[in-house]
């Protein structure tokens, strides 16, 4: 049985991105309004899909000085690398009205990737909890964050009650080592927004919703702890 999932379909990606930005802005605004000094933490995905959403969200009149943005996952590359999600967040989200926002980096220079999860978990503990929202994407292989089907540690990382908040990921299909939040960490969000484009991904979504698939995303869709909005466009 899956939890509270709302599926919203749009005719084009621009409208879908705008809907996602509006929803995320509302969730952050609600968190900030809960107390005069309240803070908000926002988890966002990387890749090409969320870029337009980031641009729209950056124009929202929020008190961004009280907002920390963190990636759902990160390639083990420096922040000035074109493949860096931290770079994407800074260039497309934390600008304009959102320039005062903070980012929690996952990449740590001078240490081995295997040591990063423990350090990141200490930083996560200092953020506003629960996260106001998580904006996630999904691959055609059903992965989300960096929780890929061929990841050796996938089972524990998809445990909704797992104790680990993040893990190091290395798979045959990825040229970089990665750091990813686990399902249990991502479920520590008031609301999850899954933004997906294309017919192929809609098929994956439907298959995972039906249950019995091998797609990692099924674990997210079948959870019952937090509400989710799925936003799709062709």
Secondary structure, DSSP 8 states (H G I E B T S, - for coil): ---SEEEEEESSHHHHHHHHHHHHHHHHHHHHHTSTT--EEEEE--SSTTHHHHHHHTTS---GGGEEEEESEEESS-TTSTT-HHHHHHHHTSSGGGGG-EEE----TTS-HHHHHHHHHHHHTTS-SSBSEEEE---TTS-BTTB-TT-TTHHHHT-TT-S-SEEEE--TT-SS-EEEE-HHHHTSBSEEEEEEESHHHHHHHHHHHHS----THHHHHT--SSEEEEEEE-
